[in-house]
Amino acid sequence: MKRCEWPGENPLQIAYHDTEWGTPVHDERVLFEFLTLEGAQAGLSWDTILRKRQGYRRAFEGFDAERVARFNARSVERLMRDAGIVRNRAKIESTISNARAVLKLRDEGGLGVFLWSFLPDARPIQNRWRTLSDLPPETEESRAISKGLKTRGFRFVGPTTMYALMQAAGLVNDHVTSCFRWEELGGSRAAGWKPEA
């Protein structure tokens, strides 16, 4: 069974690749988790973040935005001592302020509706990359999402981070065409696709 190269032989990354990465997500809690993890990953390896994922779920109340929005200065100090997460004050504080922004976004339909509204017909973009090096670091859509979230008070949501979120949450199918997940996620059913000769 062929898969993308990036998980390597790492069991944690293989499991994430095979069951989550690229699967379309609309649920607010899961999207808030990806938003937080992708922001936390800035400057670090994805393997580091995956290893701390359970720590993040515990520390941030299962990514319940209403609970996280109530965190205060004492909460930040407690989290700064928590080895189960990345102990970066700016990233911790941004998770709390992002939770508050998620709640405000409910007036516009919620985080899921907002993110998916940047795609044609609110459907996943089916890319046809042959190699990992073909994947772009950001796109027009990720730049638009970044700008839209920033104007609504979100932090750590730059265009590259938002493209990583789009990949994780299935707004784009960025599995390479030889990967079994590309087909599972609808790659060959995309309009205009023709098999390679």
Biotite code that builds the C-alpha atoms (Angstrom):
import biotite.structure as struc

atoms = struc.array([
    struc.Atom([0.000, 0.000, 0.000], chain_id="A", res_id=1, res_name="MET", atom_name="CA", element="C"),
    struc.Atom([1.552, 3.282, -1.110], chain_id="A", res_id=2, res_name="LYS", atom_name="CA", element="C"),
    struc.Atom([1.260, 6.432, 0.962], chain_id="A", res_id=3, res_name="ARG", atom_name="CA", element="C"),
    struc.Atom([2.756, 9.910, 1.009], chain_id="A", res_id=4, res_name="CYS", atom_name="CA", element="C"),
    struc.Atom([6.411, 9.947, 2.011], chain_id="A", res_id=5, res_name="GLU", atom_name="CA", element="C"),
    struc.Atom([6.205, 12.480, 4.854], chain_id="A", res_id=6, res_name="TRP", atom_name="CA", element="C"),
    struc.Atom([5.145, 10.071, 7.649], chain_id="A", res_id=7, res_name="PRO", atom_name="CA", element="C"),
    struc.Atom([8.270, 7.991, 7.050], chain_id="A", res_id=8, res_name="GLY", atom_name="CA", element="C"),
    struc.Atom([8.432, 4.995, 9.407], chain_id="A", res_id=9, res_name="GLU", atom_name="CA", element="C"),
    struc.Atom([6.976, 6.958, 12.333], chain_id="A", res_id=10, res_name="ASN", atom_name="CA", element="C"),
    struc.Atom([3.940, 4.988, 13.662], chain_id="A", res_id=11, res_name="PRO", atom_name="CA", element="C"),
    struc.Atom([2.280, 8.096, 15.123], chain_id="A", res_id=12, res_name="LEU", atom_name="CA", element="C"),
    struc.Atom([2.565, 10.019, 11.868], chain_id="A", res_id=13, res_name="GLN", atom_name="CA", element="C"),
    struc.Atom([1.505, 6.996, 9.808], chain_id="A", res_id=14, res_name="ILE", atom_name="CA", element="C"),
    struc.Atom([-1.666, 6.620, 11.888], chain_id="A", res_id=15, res_name="ALA", atom_name="CA", element="C"),
    struc.Atom([-2.379, 10.351, 11.563], chain_id="A", res_id=16, res_name="TYR", atom_name="CA", element="C"),
    struc.Atom([-1.764, 10.269, 7.808], chain_id="A", res_id=17, res_name="HIS", atom_name="CA", element="C"),
    struc.Atom([-3.857, 7.140, 7.236], chain_id="A", res_id=18, res_name="ASP", atom_name="CA", element="C"),
    struc.Atom([-6.887, 8.121, 9.313], chain_id="A", res_id=19, res_name="THR", atom_name="CA", element="C"),
    struc.Atom([-7.044, 11.904, 9.710], chain_id="A", res_id=20, res_name="GLU", atom_name="CA", element="C"),
    struc.Atom([-4.906, 14.091, 7.473], chain_id="A", res_id=21, res_name="TRP", atom_name="CA", element="C"),
    struc.Atom([-7.023, 15.340, 4.581], chain_id="A", res_id=22, res_name="GLY", atom_name="CA", element="C"),
    struc.Atom([-10.341, 14.023, 5.909], chain_id="A", res_id=23, res_name="THR", atom_name="CA", element="C"),
    struc.Atom([-12.955, 16.809, 5.635], chain_id="A", res_id=24, res_name="PRO", atom_name="CA", element="C"),
    struc.Atom([-13.833, 18.292, 9.033], chain_id="A", res_id=25, res_name="VAL", atom_name="CA", element="C"),
    struc.Atom([-16.669, 20.684, 9.849], chain_id="A", res_id=26, res_name="HIS", atom_name="CA", element="C"),
    struc.Atom([-16.883, 20.179, 13.624], chain_id="A", res_id=27, res_name="ASP", atom_name="CA", element="C"),
    struc.Atom([-15.942, 23.315, 15.595], chain_id="A", res_id=28, res_name="GLU", atom_name="CA", element="C"),
    struc.Atom([-14.085, 21.457, 18.338], chain_id="A", res_id=29, res_name="ARG", atom_name="CA", element="C"),
    struc.Atom([-11.884, 19.518, 15.897], chain_id="A", res_id=30, res_name="VAL", atom_name="CA", element="C"),
    struc.Atom([-11.214, 22.621, 13.807], chain_id="A", res_id=31, res_name="LEU", atom_name="CA", element="C"),
    struc.Atom([-10.264, 24.577, 16.944], chain_id="A", res_id=32, res_name="PHE", atom_name="CA", element="C"),
    struc.Atom([-7.896, 21.731, 17.847], chain_id="A", res_id=33, res_name="GLU", atom_name="CA", element="C"),
    struc.Atom([-6.244, 21.812, 14.409], chain_id="A", res_id=34, res_name="PHE", atom_name="CA", element="C"),
    struc.Atom([-6.071, 25.613, 14.531], chain_id="A", res_id=35, res_name="LEU", atom_name="CA", element="C"),
    struc.Atom([-4.281, 25.380, 17.890], chain_id="A", res_id=36, res_name="THR", atom_name="CA", element="C"),
    struc.Atom([-1.945, 22.542, 16.939], chain_id="A", res_id=37, res_name="LEU", atom_name="CA", element="C"),
    struc.Atom([-0.948, 24.082, 13.611], chain_id="A", res_id=38, res_name="GLU", atom_name="CA", element="C"),
    struc.Atom([-0.215, 27.387, 15.364], chain_id="A", res_id=39, res_name="GLY", atom_name="CA", element="C"),
    struc.Atom([1.785, 25.590, 18.054], chain_id="A", res_id=40, res_name="ALA", atom_name="CA", element="C"),
    struc.Atom([3.782, 23.780, 15.376], chain_id="A", res_id=41, res_name="GLN", atom_name="CA", element="C"),
    struc.Atom([5.298, 27.005, 14.012], chain_id="A", res_id=42, res_name="ALA", atom_name="CA", element="C"),
    struc.Atom([9.057, 26.579, 14.293], chain_id="A", res_id=43, res_name="GLY", atom_name="CA", element="C"),
    struc.Atom([8.769, 22.981, 15.496], chain_id="A", res_id=44, res_name="LEU", atom_name="CA", element="C"),
    struc.Atom([8.350, 19.554, 13.919], chain_id="A", res_id=45, res_name="SER", atom_name="CA", element="C"),
    struc.Atom([4.885, 18.062, 13.412], chain_id="A", res_id=46, res_name="TRP", atom_name="CA", element="C"),
    struc.Atom([6.139, 14.953, 15.226], chain_id="A", res_id=47, res_name="ASP", atom_name="CA", element="C"),
    struc.Atom([6.701, 17.062, 18.366], chain_id="A", res_id=48, res_name="THR", atom_name="CA", element="C"),
    struc.Atom([3.128, 18.339, 18.204], chain_id="A", res_id=49, res_name="ILE", atom_name="CA", element="C"),
    struc.Atom([1.612, 14.896, 17.602], chain_id="A", res_id=50, res_name="LEU", atom_name="CA", element="C"),
    struc.Atom([3.482, 13.557, 20.623], chain_id="A", res_id=51, res_name="ARG", atom_name="CA", element="C"),
    struc.Atom([2.014, 16.367, 22.737], chain_id="A", res_id=52, res_name="LYS", atom_name="CA", element="C"),
    struc.Atom([-1.489, 16.109, 21.286], chain_id="A", res_id=53, res_name="ARG", atom_name="CA", element="C"),
    struc.Atom([-3.008, 14.330, 24.272], chain_id="A", res_id=54, res_name="GLN", atom_name="CA", element="C"),
    struc.Atom([-1.365, 16.880, 26.543], chain_id="A", res_id=55, res_name="GLY", atom_name="CA", element="C"),
    struc.Atom([-3.016, 19.648, 24.544], chain_id="A", res_id=56, res_name="TYR", atom_name="CA", element="C"),
    struc.Atom([-6.411, 17.963, 24.744], chain_id="A", res_id=57, res_name="ARG", atom_name="CA", element="C"),
    struc.Atom([-6.091, 17.686, 28.518], chain_id="A", res_id=58, res_name="ARG", atom_name="CA", element="C"),
    struc.Atom([-4.661, 21.189, 29.029], chain_id="A", res_id=59, res_name="ALA", atom_name="CA", element="C"),
    struc.Atom([-7.253, 22.896, 26.824], chain_id="A", res_id=60, res_name="PHE", atom_name="CA", element="C"),
    struc.Atom([-10.364, 21.087, 28.070], chain_id="A", res_id=61, res_name="GLU", atom_name="CA", element="C"),
    struc.Atom([-10.800, 18.893, 25.004], chain_id="A", res_id=62, res_name="GLY", atom_name="CA", element="C"),
    struc.Atom([-10.746, 22.059, 22.882], chain_id="A", res_id=63, res_name="PHE", atom_name="CA", element="C"),
    struc.Atom([-14.123, 23.165, 24.200], chain_id="A", res_id=64, res_name="ASP", atom_name="CA", element="C"),
    struc.Atom([-14.000, 26.813, 23.082], chain_id="A", res_id=65, res_name="ALA", atom_name="CA", element="C"),
    struc.Atom([-16.443, 27.956, 25.766], chain_id="A", res_id=66, res_name="GLU", atom_name="CA", element="C"),
    struc.Atom([-14.274, 26.536, 28.551], chain_id="A", res_id=67, res_name="ARG", atom_name="CA", element="C"),
    struc.Atom([-10.986, 27.749, 27.081], chain_id="A", res_id=68, res_name="VAL", atom_name="CA", element="C"),
    struc.Atom([-12.439, 31.242, 26.579], chain_id="A", res_id=69, res_name="ALA", atom_name="CA", element="C"),
    struc.Atom([-12.825, 31.467, 30.374], chain_id="A", res_id=70, res_name="ARG", atom_name="CA", element="C"),
    struc.Atom([-9.109, 30.863, 31.023], chain_id="A", res_id=71, res_name="PHE", atom_name="CA", element="C"),
    struc.Atom([-7.355, 33.749, 32.779], chain_id="A", res_id=72, res_name="ASN", atom_name="CA", element="C"),
    struc.Atom([-3.862, 34.901, 33.774], chain_id="A", res_id=73, res_name="ALA", atom_name="CA", element="C"),
    struc.Atom([-3.613, 32.148, 36.404], chain_id="A", res_id=74, res_name="ARG", atom_name="CA", element="C"),
    struc.Atom([-4.515, 29.610, 33.732], chain_id="A", res_id=75, res_name="SER", atom_name="CA", element="C"),
    struc.Atom([-1.673, 30.901, 31.564], chain_id="A", res_id=76, res_name="VAL", atom_name="CA", element="C"),
    struc.Atom([0.811, 30.538, 34.431], chain_id="A", res_id=77, res_name="GLU", atom_name="CA", element="C"),
    struc.Atom([-0.418, 26.981, 35.088], chain_id="A", res_id=78, res_name="ARG", atom_name="CA", element="C"),
    struc.Atom([-0.051, 26.099, 31.403], chain_id="A", res_id=79, res_name="LEU", atom_name="CA", element="C"),
    struc.Atom([3.450, 27.573, 31.321], chain_id="A", res_id=80, res_name="MET", atom_name="CA", element="C"),
    struc.Atom([4.425, 24.831, 33.808], chain_id="A", res_id=81, res_name="ARG", atom_name="CA", element="C"),
    struc.Atom([2.714, 22.047, 31.808], chain_id="A", res_id=82, res_name="ASP", atom_name="CA", element="C"),
    struc.Atom([5.332, 19.861, 30.091], chain_id="A", res_id=83, res_name="ALA", atom_name="CA", element="C"),
    struc.Atom([2.550, 18.187, 28.093], chain_id="A", res_id=84, res_name="GLY", atom_name="CA", element="C"),
    struc.Atom([2.303, 21.187, 25.743], chain_id="A", res_id=85, res_name="ILE", atom_name="CA", element="C"),
    struc.Atom([4.644, 23.649, 24.055], chain_id="A", res_id=86, res_name="VAL", atom_name="CA", element="C"),
    struc.Atom([5.360, 26.147, 26.829], chain_id="A", res_id=87, res_name="ARG", atom_name="CA", element="C"),
    struc.Atom([5.363, 29.283, 24.751], chain_id="A", res_id=88, res_name="ASN", atom_name="CA", element="C"),
    struc.Atom([3.455, 32.146, 26.381], chain_id="A", res_id=89, res_name="ARG", atom_name="CA", element="C"),
    struc.Atom([2.419, 33.789, 23.095], chain_id="A", res_id=90, res_name="ALA", atom_name="CA", element="C"),
    struc.Atom([1.069, 30.500, 21.734], chain_id="A", res_id=91, res_name="LYS", atom_name="CA", element="C"),
    struc.Atom([-0.787, 29.707, 24.975], chain_id="A", res_id=92, res_name="ILE", atom_name="CA", element="C"),
    struc.Atom([-2.319, 33.185, 25.136], chain_id="A", res_id=93, res_name="GLU", atom_name="CA", element="C"),
    struc.Atom([-3.287, 32.994, 21.460], chain_id="A", res_id=94, res_name="SER", atom_name="CA", element="C"),
    struc.Atom([-5.155, 29.729, 22.075], chain_id="A", res_id=95, res_name="THR", atom_name="CA", element="C"),
    struc.Atom([-7.235, 31.455, 24.751], chain_id="A", res_id=96, res_name="ILE", atom_name="CA", element="C"),
    struc.Atom([-7.911, 34.549, 22.637], chain_id="A", res_id=97, res_name="SER", atom_name="CA", element="C"),
    struc.Atom([-8.663, 32.308, 19.637], chain_id="A", res_id=98, res_name="ASN", atom_name="CA", element="C"),
    struc.Atom([-11.243, 30.439, 21.723], chain_id="A", res_id=99, res_name="ALA", atom_name="CA", element="C"),
    struc.Atom([-12.976, 33.769, 22.390], chain_id="A", res_id=100, res_name="ARG", atom_name="CA", element="C"),
    struc.Atom([-12.811, 34.583, 18.673], chain_id="A", res_id=101, res_name="ALA", atom_name="CA", element="C"),
    struc.Atom([-14.329, 31.161, 17.863], chain_id="A", res_id=102, res_name="VAL", atom_name="CA", element="C"),
    struc.Atom([-17.309, 32.011, 20.082], chain_id="A", res_id=103, res_name="LEU", atom_name="CA", element="C"),
    struc.Atom([-17.799, 35.375, 18.343], chain_id="A", res_id=104, res_name="LYS", atom_name="CA", element="C"),
    struc.Atom([-17.594, 33.653, 14.964], chain_id="A", res_id=105, res_name="LEU", atom_name="CA", element="C"),
    struc.Atom([-20.721, 31.676, 15.832], chain_id="A", res_id=106, res_name="ARG", atom_name="CA", element="C"),
    struc.Atom([-22.678, 34.799, 14.876], chain_id="A", res_id=107, res_name="ASP", atom_name="CA", element="C"),
    struc.Atom([-21.450, 34.195, 11.297], chain_id="A", res_id=108, res_name="GLU", atom_name="CA", element="C"),
    struc.Atom([-22.367, 30.511, 11.311], chain_id="A", res_id=109, res_name="GLY", atom_name="CA", element="C"),
    struc.Atom([-19.341, 29.178, 13.179], chain_id="A", res_id=110, res_name="GLY", atom_name="CA", element="C"),
    struc.Atom([-15.739, 28.297, 12.481], chain_id="A", res_id=111, res_name="LEU", atom_name="CA", element="C"),
    struc.Atom([-16.596, 25.451, 10.108], chain_id="A", res_id=112, res_name="GLY", atom_name="CA", element="C"),
    struc.Atom([-18.948, 27.517, 7.959], chain_id="A", res_id=113, res_name="VAL", atom_name="CA", element="C"),
    struc.Atom([-16.414, 30.348, 7.896], chain_id="A", res_id=114, res_name="PHE", atom_name="CA", element="C"),
    struc.Atom([-13.454, 28.206, 6.795], chain_id="A", res_id=115, res_name="LEU", atom_name="CA", element="C"),
    struc.Atom([-15.356, 26.237, 4.158], chain_id="A", res_id=116, res_name="TRP", atom_name="CA", element="C"),
    struc.Atom([-16.885, 29.411, 2.697], chain_id="A", res_id=117, res_name="SER", atom_name="CA", element="C"),
    struc.Atom([-13.521, 30.207, 1.084], chain_id="A", res_id=118, res_name="PHE", atom_name="CA", element="C"),
    struc.Atom([-13.750, 27.177, -1.225], chain_id="A", res_id=119, res_name="LEU", atom_name="CA", element="C"),
    struc.Atom([-15.769, 26.864, -4.441], chain_id="A", res_id=120, res_name="PRO", atom_name="CA", element="C"),
    struc.Atom([-19.128, 25.310, -3.526], chain_id="A", res_id=121, res_name="ASP", atom_name="CA", element="C"),
    struc.Atom([-17.688, 24.739, -0.001], chain_id="A", res_id=122, res_name="ALA", atom_name="CA", element="C"),
    struc.Atom([-16.162, 21.461, -1.248], chain_id="A", res_id=123, res_name="ARG", atom_name="CA", element="C"),
    struc.Atom([-12.606, 20.148, -0.834], chain_id="A", res_id=124, res_name="PRO", atom_name="CA", element="C"),
    struc.Atom([-10.059, 21.192, -3.432], chain_id="A", res_id=125, res_name="ILE", atom_name="CA", element="C"),
    struc.Atom([-8.811, 18.021, -5.132], chain_id="A", res_id=126, res_name="GLN", atom_name="CA", element="C"),
    struc.Atom([-5.153, 18.541, -5.945], chain_id="A", res_id=127, res_name="ASN", atom_name="CA", element="C"),
    struc.Atom([-3.088, 16.239, -8.159], chain_id="A", res_id=128, res_name="ARG", atom_name="CA", element="C"),
    struc.Atom([0.425, 16.433, -6.762], chain_id="A", res_id=129, res_name="TRP", atom_name="CA", element="C"),
    struc.Atom([2.878, 13.737, -7.852], chain_id="A", res_id=130, res_name="ARG", atom_name="CA", element="C"),
    struc.Atom([5.560, 14.461, -5.266], chain_id="A", res_id=131, res_name="THR", atom_name="CA", element="C"),
    struc.Atom([5.770, 16.100, -1.859], chain_id="A", res_id=132, res_name="LEU", atom_name="CA", element="C"),
    struc.Atom([7.922, 18.863, -3.355], chain_id="A", res_id=133, res_name="SER", atom_name="CA", element="C"),
    struc.Atom([4.962, 19.895, -5.541], chain_id="A", res_id=134, res_name="ASP", atom_name="CA", element="C"),
    struc.Atom([2.913, 21.026, -2.529], chain_id="A", res_id=135, res_name="LEU", atom_name="CA", element="C"),
    struc.Atom([2.803, 24.816, -2.102], chain_id="A", res_id=136, res_name="PRO", atom_name="CA", element="C"),
    struc.Atom([3.486, 26.434, 1.291], chain_id="A", res_id=137, res_name="PRO", atom_name="CA", element="C"),
    struc.Atom([0.406, 28.656, 0.915], chain_id="A", res_id=138, res_name="GLU", atom_name="CA", element="C"),
    struc.Atom([-2.335, 29.423, -1.587], chain_id="A", res_id=139, res_name="THR", atom_name="CA", element="C"),
    struc.Atom([-4.738, 32.182, -2.512], chain_id="A", res_id=140, res_name="GLU", atom_name="CA", element="C"),
    struc.Atom([-7.366, 30.497, -0.305], chain_id="A", res_id=141, res_name="GLU", atom_name="CA", element="C"),
    struc.Atom([-5.050, 30.182, 2.700], chain_id="A", res_id=142, res_name="SER", atom_name="CA", element="C"),
    struc.Atom([-4.110, 33.849, 2.375], chain_id="A", res_id=143, res_name="ARG", atom_name="CA", element="C"),
    struc.Atom([-7.791, 34.811, 2.284], chain_id="A", res_id=144, res_name="ALA", atom_name="CA", element="C"),
    struc.Atom([-8.592, 32.634, 5.310], chain_id="A", res_id=145, res_name="ILE", atom_name="CA", element="C"),
    struc.Atom([-5.637, 34.114, 7.195], chain_id="A", res_id=146, res_name="SER", atom_name="CA", element="C"),
    struc.Atom([-6.761, 37.654, 6.459], chain_id="A", res_id=147, res_name="LYS", atom_name="CA", element="C"),
    struc.Atom([-10.362, 36.859, 7.381], chain_id="A", res_id=148, res_name="GLY", atom_name="CA", element="C"),
    struc.Atom([-9.411, 35.270, 10.696], chain_id="A", res_id=149, res_name="LEU", atom_name="CA", element="C"),
    struc.Atom([-6.994, 38.061, 11.608], chain_id="A", res_id=150, res_name="LYS", atom_name="CA", element="C"),
    struc.Atom([-9.703, 40.693, 11.090], chain_id="A", res_id=151, res_name="THR", atom_name="CA", element="C"),
    struc.Atom([-11.826, 38.676, 13.548], chain_id="A", res_id=152, res_name="ARG", atom_name="CA", element="C"),
    struc.Atom([-9.153, 38.679, 16.238], chain_id="A", res_id=153, res_name="GLY", atom_name="CA", element="C"),
    struc.Atom([-7.433, 35.335, 15.640], chain_id="A", res_id=154, res_name="PHE", atom_name="CA", element="C"),
    struc.Atom([-3.678, 34.990, 16.183], chain_id="A", res_id=155, res_name="ARG", atom_name="CA", element="C"),
    struc.Atom([-1.033, 32.575, 14.860], chain_id="A", res_id=156, res_name="PHE", atom_name="CA", element="C"),
    struc.Atom([-3.070, 32.192, 11.687], chain_id="A", res_id=157, res_name="VAL", atom_name="CA", element="C"),
    struc.Atom([-0.607, 33.162, 8.958], chain_id="A", res_id=158, res_name="GLY", atom_name="CA", element="C"),
    struc.Atom([-1.133, 31.921, 5.383], chain_id="A", res_id=159, res_name="PRO", atom_name="CA", element="C"),
    struc.Atom([1.301, 28.997, 5.731], chain_id="A", res_id=160, res_name="THR", atom_name="CA", element="C"),
    struc.Atom([-0.266, 27.899, 9.018], chain_id="A", res_id=161, res_name="THR", atom_name="CA", element="C"),
    struc.Atom([-3.715, 28.180, 7.450], chain_id="A", res_id=162, res_name="MET", atom_name="CA", element="C"),
    struc.Atom([-2.638, 26.051, 4.503], chain_id="A", res_id=163, res_name="TYR", atom_name="CA", element="C"),
    struc.Atom([-1.458, 23.403, 6.962], chain_id="A", res_id=164, res_name="ALA", atom_name="CA", element="C"),
    struc.Atom([-4.889, 23.645, 8.615], chain_id="A", res_id=165, res_name="LEU", atom_name="CA", element="C"),
    struc.Atom([-6.579, 23.267, 5.217], chain_id="A", res_id=166, res_name="MET", atom_name="CA", element="C"),
    struc.Atom([-4.526, 20.126, 4.592], chain_id="A", res_id=167, res_name="GLN", atom_name="CA", element="C"),
    struc.Atom([-5.212, 18.656, 8.027], chain_id="A", res_id=168, res_name="ALA", atom_name="CA", element="C"),
    struc.Atom([-8.948, 19.395, 7.982], chain_id="A", res_id=169, res_name="ALA", atom_name="CA", element="C"),
    struc.Atom([-9.521, 18.205, 4.426], chain_id="A", res_id=170, res_name="GLY", atom_name="CA", element="C"),
    struc.Atom([-10.280, 21.535, 2.802], chain_id="A", res_id=171, res_name="LEU", atom_name="CA", element="C"),
    struc.Atom([-7.684, 20.340, 0.305], chain_id="A", res_id=172, res_name="VAL", atom_name="CA", element="C"),
    struc.Atom([-6.727, 16.808, -0.684], chain_id="A", res_id=173, res_name="ASN", atom_name="CA", element="C"),
    struc.Atom([-2.946, 17.130, -0.719], chain_id="A", res_id=174, res_name="ASP", atom_name="CA", element="C"),
    struc.Atom([-2.118, 13.445, -0.674], chain_id="A", res_id=175, res_name="HIS", atom_name="CA", element="C"),
    struc.Atom([0.086, 12.660, -3.665], chain_id="A", res_id=176, res_name="VAL", atom_name="CA", element="C"),
    struc.Atom([-1.718, 10.838, -6.479], chain_id="A", res_id=177, res_name="THR", atom_name="CA", element="C"),
    struc.Atom([0.130, 7.570, -5.794], chain_id="A", res_id=178, res_name="SER", atom_name="CA", element="C"),
    struc.Atom([-1.069, 7.536, -2.155], chain_id="A", res_id=179, res_name="CYS", atom_name="CA", element="C"),
    struc.Atom([-4.025, 5.287, -1.319], chain_id="A", res_id=180, res_name="PHE", atom_name="CA", element="C"),
    struc.Atom([-5.631, 8.139, 0.648], chain_id="A", res_id=181, res_name="ARG", atom_name="CA", element="C"),
    struc.Atom([-5.727, 10.425, -2.401], chain_id="A", res_id=182, res_name="TRP", atom_name="CA", element="C"),
    struc.Atom([-8.178, 8.028, -4.048], chain_id="A", res_id=183, res_name="GLU", atom_name="CA", element="C"),
    struc.Atom([-10.131, 7.400, -0.826], chain_id="A", res_id=184, res_name="GLU", atom_name="CA", element="C"),
    struc.Atom([-10.670, 11.142, -0.433], chain_id="A", res_id=185, res_name="LEU", atom_name="CA", element="C"),
    struc.Atom([-12.040, 11.572, -3.938], chain_id="A", res_id=186, res_name="GLY", atom_name="CA", element="C"),
    struc.Atom([-8.957, 12.511, -5.928], chain_id="A", res_id=187, res_name="GLY", atom_name="CA", element="C"),
    struc.Atom([-9.792, 10.637, -9.129], chain_id="A", res_id=188, res_name="SER", atom_name="CA", element="C"),
    struc.Atom([-13.420, 11.777, -9.020], chain_id="A", res_id=189, res_name="ARG", atom_name="CA", element="C"),
    struc.Atom([-12.381, 15.411, -9.432], chain_id="A", res_id=190, res_name="ALA", atom_name="CA", element="C"),
    struc.Atom([-13.590, 17.080, -12.597], chain_id="A", res_id=191, res_name="ALA", atom_name="CA", element="C"),
    struc.Atom([-11.146, 16.927, -15.465], chain_id="A", res_id=192, res_name="GLY", atom_name="CA", element="C"),
    struc.Atom([-8.858, 14.306, -13.934], chain_id="A", res_id=193, res_name="TRP", atom_name="CA", element="C"),
    struc.Atom([-7.336, 11.784, -16.318], chain_id="A", res_id=194, res_name="LYS", atom_name="CA", element="C"),
    struc.Atom([-5.064, 8.864, -15.366], chain_id="A", res_id=195, res_name="PRO", atom_name="CA", element="C"),
    struc.Atom([-1.390, 9.294, -16.173], chain_id="A", res_id=196, res_name="GLU", atom_name="CA", element="C"),
    struc.Atom([-0.383, 7.616, -19.432], chain_id="A", res_id=197, res_name="ALA", atom_name="CA", element="C"),
])
